[in-house]
Amino acid sequence: MVGGAIGSGIYLADMEGRVTAGLYLEMSDVALDAYGCDRVPEILSFPGVERASCWQNCVPSRADLPRRLDEFMLLAVYEVGASFVAPPTPDGVRGLHFLRTERPGQGTLNGLPTRGLELVLISPKSPDQAQELRDWADFVHIHDIAAAAPPSFTMITPYENASGGEPRYMHFYELDSDDPEPAFQAMTPAVKARIGAPGTHAFAEWAMHPALVIDYVNTFRRVAID
């Protein structure tokens, strides 16, 4: 997953053979300088926290996809181990702790740094549909994106909310581009070229599931922490 010490380049940690047990996200509109000076060192001091990186929202308040979460400008991503316990958050900051699912990420490691992200947060319409949704996401939706190999897309890794609450699942898309929004917009055409256009059964099955609730989707570019 996302790797690298503060201030250094991000690299694909899977290249090291390292498996990140979880990711802790903090979402806010706090200025990067203030967050980097105050909050990042605080979180890095907690047991189980291994690395930190910060990411800037590429399309604030995007209108082309639904969301249930409030918008935010700054995304902080902390790689965490099994001993990590999510801390209380200050006013204006939302924290979400996710654990790797048992199923592996999908995609291609190309050795290039991870400079962009597509963050997807989803939930089932009801708790009893969680496994059904997870199976669709792993074996249909993510599978077809990875198989289509859209330009700049590398690894897609599924996570589950550590609390069992909502958003229930996170799909963490790593991109080797520092301009991830055009790459995101080119992803659906790449999938269509592989499985068929809208109106076909294959595309309808890929694009939506009866149990799917979209909590949040957006793209982010990495920003340096001083």
CORMO-V676634 format. One record per residue. RES is the residue in one letter. SS is DSSP state (alpha for helix, beta for strand, coil for the rest). PHI is phi in whole degrees, 0 to 359 (none if undefined). Layout:
[[RES & SS & PHI] [RES & SS & PHI]]
This chain:
[[M & coil & none] [V & beta & 300] [G & coil & 225] [G & coil & 104] [A & coil & 284] [I & coil & 304] [G & coil & 85] [S & coil & 261] [G & coil & 290] [I & coil & 278] [Y & coil & 224] [L & beta & 283] [A & alpha & 295] [D & alpha & 300] [M & alpha & 297] [E & alpha & 272] [G & coil & 79] [R & coil & 269] [V & coil & 248] [T & coil & 277] [A & coil & 293] [G & beta & 198] [L & beta & 233] [Y & beta & 249] [L & beta & 254] [E & beta & 236] [M & beta & 240] [S & beta & 198] [D & coil & 250] [V & coil & 294] [A & coil & 299] [L & alpha & 303] [D & alpha & 300] [A & alpha & 292] [Y & alpha & 295] [G & alpha & 294] [C & alpha & 282] [D & alpha & 256] [R & alpha & 282] [V & alpha & 300] [P & alpha & 300] [E & alpha & 297] [I & alpha & 292] [L & alpha & 296] [S & coil & 279] [F & coil & 282] [P & coil & 301] [G & coil & 90] [V & beta & 270] [E & beta & 253] [R & beta & 210] [A & beta & 223] [S & beta & 211] [C & beta & 238] [W & beta & 220] [Q & beta & 258] [N & beta & 298] [C & coil & 275] [V & coil & 225] [P & coil & 302] [S & coil & 57] [R & coil & 300] [A & coil & 249] [D & coil & 273] [L & coil & 222] [P & coil & 287] [R & coil & 206] [R & coil & 247] [L & coil & 271] [D & coil & 296] [E & coil & 290] [F & coil & 208] [M & coil & 262] [L & beta & 241] [L & beta & 245] [A & beta & 255] [V & beta & 242] [Y & beta & 246] [E & beta & 279] [V & beta & 228] [G & coil & 266] [A & coil & 293] [S & coil & 276] [F & coil & 291] [V & coil & 237] [A & coil & 298] [P & coil & 273] [P & coil & 299] [T & coil & 249] [P & coil & 288] [D & coil & 304] [G & coil & 86] [V & beta & 236] [R & beta & 251] [G & beta & 247] [L & beta & 224] [H & beta & 250] [F & beta & 237] [L & beta & 247] [R & beta & 301] [T & coil & 283] [E & coil & 290] [R & coil & 273] [P & coil & 284] [G & coil & 293] [Q & beta & 234] [G & beta & 137] [T & coil & 228] [L & coil & 275] [N & coil & 246] [G & coil & 83] [L & coil & 274] [P & coil & 296] [T & coil & 277] [R & coil & 250] [G & beta & 224] [L & beta & 227] [E & beta & 245] [L & beta & 257] [V & beta & 237] [L & beta & 240] [I & beta & 223] [S & beta & 217] [P & beta & 281] [K & coil & 295] [S & coil & 216] [P & alpha & 304] [D & alpha & 288] [Q & alpha & 260] [A & alpha & 299] [Q & alpha & 292] [E & alpha & 300] [L & alpha & 294] [R & alpha & 298] [D & alpha & 296] [W & alpha & 299] [A & alpha & 299] [D & alpha & 285] [F & alpha & 264] [V & alpha & 239] [H & alpha & 295] [I & alpha & 295] [H & alpha & 304] [D & alpha & 290] [I & alpha & 293] [A & alpha & 299] [A & alpha & 292] [A & alpha & 286] [A & coil & 50] [P & coil & 300] [P & coil & 305] [S & coil & 81] [F & beta & 281] [T & beta & 243] [M & beta & 258] [I & beta & 236] [T & beta & 239] [P & beta & 270] [Y & beta & 227] [E & beta & 235] [N & beta & 304] [A & coil & 297] [S & coil & 271] [G & coil & 79] [G & coil & 272] [E & coil & 248] [P & coil & 298] [R & coil & 285] [Y & beta & 232] [M & beta & 238] [H & beta & 251] [F & beta & 254] [Y & beta & 264] [E & beta & 261] [L & beta & 234] [D & coil & 268] [S & coil & 252] [D & coil & 271] [D & coil & 233] [P & alpha & 286] [E & alpha & 296] [P & alpha & 301] [A & alpha & 296] [F & alpha & 298] [Q & alpha & 294] [A & alpha & 275] [M & alpha & 292] [T & alpha & 299] [P & alpha & 302] [A & alpha & 294] [V & alpha & 293] [K & alpha & 302] [A & alpha & 297] [R & alpha & 271] [I & alpha & 251] [G & coil & 128] [A & coil & 280] [P & coil & 307] [G & coil & 104] [T & coil & 274] [H & alpha & 298] [A & alpha & 298] [F & alpha & 291] [A & alpha & 299] [E & alpha & 294] [W & alpha & 289] [A & alpha & 285] [M & coil & 210] [H & coil & 225] [P & coil & 302] [A & coil & 267] [L & beta & 281] [V & beta & 237] [I & beta & 271] [D & beta & 271] [Y & beta & 190] [V & beta & 217] [N & beta & 193] [T & beta & 249] [F & beta & 219] [R & beta & 248] [R & beta & 291] [V & beta & 234] [A & coil & 284] [I & coil & 256] [D & coil & 280]]
